[in-house]
């Protein structure tokens, strides 16, 4: 059998992720890796110690399929504490192998072949792959800099008779956009009008520097049609633990659970106990997290601007998008592949997150979830480009 025939047609074109490619480039060249978004320090010691304690206490076998009760209650408490959203921890909360599995299970649960999913570009890379796995079609609405607003007419034109789902990421990776109350209200009205299921990726919910994070489920008509997804990785800087969750009305969560049980079945028993501790940390932790990351955002944005990039300052997440055209090129992929040799820094070309590649060809993403000393070294190296 010819090797090119091994991968099914739905996943044709989905090879190694850009994050793996660029991280391998950083390792190979010794460059500062500002491409893949993972912190280079651990999260709160109290949470790490809770994981160790859970292992020593013997919490090392299969946890319940929906997740351990302490974590489900902690997730429900978190949603009520921060957003006033009420979820039954026994029927409306599902623990997953990170937000990635929650998203995959949701799309696979709700979409039939031929259905359409409306989302925004640039889009996180797993969205396209999972939509393809479901046999569905992606319909994109473009977010354009500098403020990454969307055109309401383009949004309405993207919704048709086969549209099944709105897939929303806010705070948004890779742009750092935080959708406004008015934008979310418009999305909610559209979902109600067309009887759409909404799946929301809110993993950066506690990394908002300007404005406020407002879950779509808060808006009129959305509580009964929204699956709200988040995870511990970004909030507690333990990305390798892969503990996520999905919240929503019981019928939707049960559908997601039906798929989830045949993906990973269960995962991370001791880490579930630790994340339950993390979600109960006091408000000071969450305030300090934002303050520290805001300072890093400002540091990197200033350094990139001084190096000659056009910088689109993010309102949330830990990524900043730049325009490379001041350097006399509009080829972001080539720019990123050559950057380690030119100055010893790795970034990610945003073009891989676009269906309309002309929209993202000239854009490059950097991450600032690194130690200040690492960011300062990267800035010094990038300064040699000017």
N, C-alpha and C positions, 0 to 999 in steps of 0.2 A: 504494500500500500504506500502510495506517495505521501511523504511527511506532511505536505500542505493540506492533505485531506483529513488529518487527524482531528483538528479542532472543528467543532460544528460551525455551520455557517453563521449562526446568530452572533458568535463571538469573533468572527473574522475582523481583524484590525485591532483587537484588544490583546496586546502583548504585555511585556513587562511594564509596570507602572512607571511614570516619569519620576516618581519619588525614589524608587529602587535604582533607577538608572543614574540619577544625579547623585544619590548618596554613594553609590559605587564609584562614581567619578571623583567625589571628594576623598574617599578612602585611598583610591589609586594615586591621586596627585598630592595628597596632604593638604588640600585646600580647607579653608574654613567653610563649614557646611551651613549655609543660610538657606538651603533649599527645602529639605524635608522638615516638617513642623513637629519636632519632638524636643522637649526641654533637655538641657544637659545637666540638670540637678534634680534630685529627688524632691518629692512633695513633703507634706508635713510629717514630722517624725512620729507623731501620735497615731497617724494612720498606718504608717509602715509597721510600727510596733504592734498595732492591732492585727495586722496580717500574720506577723510572727506568732503572736499569742494564739491566733486561731489555728495555725498549723500545729502548735504544741498541744492545743486542747483537743486535737484529733478531728478537726473539721476538714478532712482530706478525701472524703468519698463523694459520690454524686449528691449534689444538693437537690432540693425539689425542682421539678421541671419549670415552675414559674419563678424560681428564685427563693432564697431563704426569707422567712417572715421578717426578721429584723431589717433587712434591706428594703423589702417591699414597703414596710411601714415608714422607713426613713425617706424613701422616694416620695411617697404620698405626703408625708409631713413637709418635705422640701417644697413640693408644688403648692401646698396651701400657704406655707410660710412666706414664700417670695411672690406668689402670683394670685393667691386666693382661689386656686383651682382645687376642687375636691375630687379625690379618687379613692375608690374602695381598694385597699391594698391586697385584698384577697381575689378580686375579680377584674380589676382595672389597671393593674401594674404587672408588667412582665420583665424579668431580668434577662439580659441577652449578652452575647459575646461581643461587647462593644456596640457602639451606635451603628457600625457597619452591618452587623448581622441584623439588628433591628430594622434597618432600612431595607436590606435584602428580603427579609421575611415579610415585611409589609408589602413591598412591591409584588413579590411572588404570590402573596395571599390574595391580593385584590385585583390583579391584572390578568386578563385573558389575552391570548394571541389576537392581535388586531386592535386592542385598546390603545389609547393614547395617554401619555403622561405629559402634562405641561410643567416645565421648570424654567429656571433662568440660567442664561449663560453669561459669564463663564460658570461651569458647573463642576462640582467635585467629581473626580474621575470614576468613582464606583457607581455613580448614578446611571451613566450610560450603559455600563456593563450589565447591571442588574435588570434594567429595563429591557435590554436585549435578551437576557436569559428568560425573561417572562414572555418573550415573543411580542412585546408591546412596542410602540413607537414613541420616540421622544419628540416633543414639540417645544422649541425654545423661544424665550423672549429675552432680548439682549439688554443687559445692564451696561450703560456706557459711561465712561469717566467724563468729567472729574467727580461727579457726585453719584454716579451709578444709578441714576433714576431709570425707570422703565417707561415706555410709551404705552399709555392705557389702550390706545387703538391696536397696537401690536399684541397686547395681552388678550384682548377680546377676539382678535383674529385667530389666535392660536387655539382657542377653544372651539371644538366642533362636536358633531353628533357622536363621535367615538371617544371623546375625552372621558376618562375614568377618574383621573387623579390630578391634583395639584401637589407637586413636590417642592417644598420651600425650605431654604437654608438661610436662617437669620439668627445671629450674626453670620455673615456670608463669607465663605471661603471660596475663592481667593481674594476677593475685593476688599474685605473688611467692612462692607456696608451693613448698617443696621436698619432694617426696614422701619419706616415711620408709622405712627398710628394711622395716618390717612392712607398710606399704601396698604397696610394690613386690612383696614376696613374695606378698601376696594377689593382686595383678594377675597375676603370673607363674603362679600355680596356676590361676587362671581361664583364662588363655590355653592352658595345657597341657590342662586338662580339656575345653575346647571346641574345641581344635585351631585356635586363632586365629593369624593373622599379627599381629605387633605392629610398629607404626611409631612411633618415638620422636623427638620434636623436642627436641633438647638444646642449642639455640643459646646458652643462658645458663649452660652448664656451668661456666664459670670465674667466674661472678658469684654465689657462694653465701656468705652472711654467717653463717648459723646452720645447723649440721648439715653434711652432706656430700652431694655429688652422686654418685648410684649409678646407672649405666646399667642399664636393665632387662635388657639382654643378659647381664649378669653372673649372673643368677639361674638356678636349676636349670630345665632344659628350654627356655631361651629363646634360646640361641645360634643354634639352627637355624631360628628362626622370627621373628627380629627384624631390622628395618632401622633402624639407628641413624643419625640425621641431625644434623649441626651445620654451622657456617659460621664464616667469619672475621670477619663484620661486628661482632658484639657483643664478641668477645674482643680484637680489635685496633682497634676504632673506625674501621673503613673500610667503613661500611655500603654506600656507593655502588659498591664493587667487585663485589659480588654473586658471591662465591666460596664455595660450599658443598660438602658431600660426603655421601655415603651409604655406610655400611659394613654388611656382613652376609654371610651365606653366599652362595657364588657363584650358585646358582640364583635367589635372590631379587634379587641385584644385577643379574644379567643381565636379568631381567624389567624392572627399573626402567630399565636402560640402553636397552632396546628402546623404551620410551616417550620417555625423555629425548632421544634422538637426533632425534625428530620435533617436539620443542618448540623448544629453542634450538640444537640440534645440538651446538655447543660455545660457549665464551665465555671472555673475559678472559685470553688467553694470557699477557701479561706479569704480570698480577696473580697468576696461579697461581704463577709463580716467586717472587714476593714473599711470598705466604702460606706457601710452603714454608720460607722463612727465618723467618717469624714463629713457626711451630709448633716450631721448634728453639730458640727463646729459652730462657734458663735459668729456673729456678724463681723467681728474684727478680722477674722481670717479672710473673708470674701472681700472686704474693703482693702485690706493690705495686698491681696492678690492683684486687684485692679490697679492700685497705685503703683506697685512695682512694675507691672507690665506697661502701664502708661509711660513711665519714665524711660523704659527701654524703647518703646515706640518712638518717643520724641528724640531719643539719642540716635537711633538708626535713621529715621526720616531726615534729621538734620545732616547726618553724614552722607546720605545718598544725594541730597540736594547739593551739598558742597562738592561732591564728586562729579556733578554734572547731569544727574538724572532729573527728569520731571517726575515729581513724587505726588502720589494721590494718597494723602494721609488717611489711614483707616479709622473708622469710628469704633471698630470692635475687632475681635479675633487676635491672633498674633502674627499677622502677615501684612506686608505693605506692597502695593503694586507700583511699578515705575514704568515710565515711557523711555525707551532707549534711543529714540530718534535724534536727540541732541548729539549722540555719538556718531551720527552719519550712517546709521543702518536701521532697517526695520525688521530684521530677521532675528526674532527673539531666541529661537532654538540655536542658531549658529552662534549668537552672542553668548548664550549660557555655556555651550560646549567649549568655547574658547576662553571663557572668563578665568578658569583655574590657571591656565598657562599665562594669561596676561597679568593677573594680579593675585591669584591664590584664593579666590572666593567662588563658592558654588551657589547658584540661584536656580529658579525653575521658570521655564518659558510658559507664559499663560496660554499660548496658542493651543496647547493640548487640552484646554478646558472649553474650547469653542467648537461648535458646529460650523459657524461662519468664521473661518480662520482669518479672514481679512480684518475682522474686528479685534482679534487678539494677537496678531502677528508681531506687533511692535511692543508688547507688554511683557514685563518680567517681574516675578514675585520673589521677595525676600522674607525670611522669618526673623523675628526678634525675640523668640522665646529661649534666649541663650544667656549665659552669664555676661555681666557688663564688660568684663575684661575681654571676652571673646568678641563681643560686638565692637569694642574699641579697636581690637586688632583688625577685624574685617574692615572697619571704616578707614583705618590707616592704609590698608592695602587697596581699597577701592579708590582712595584719593590719588593713587598713581595713574588712574585712568584720565584724569582731567588734563 
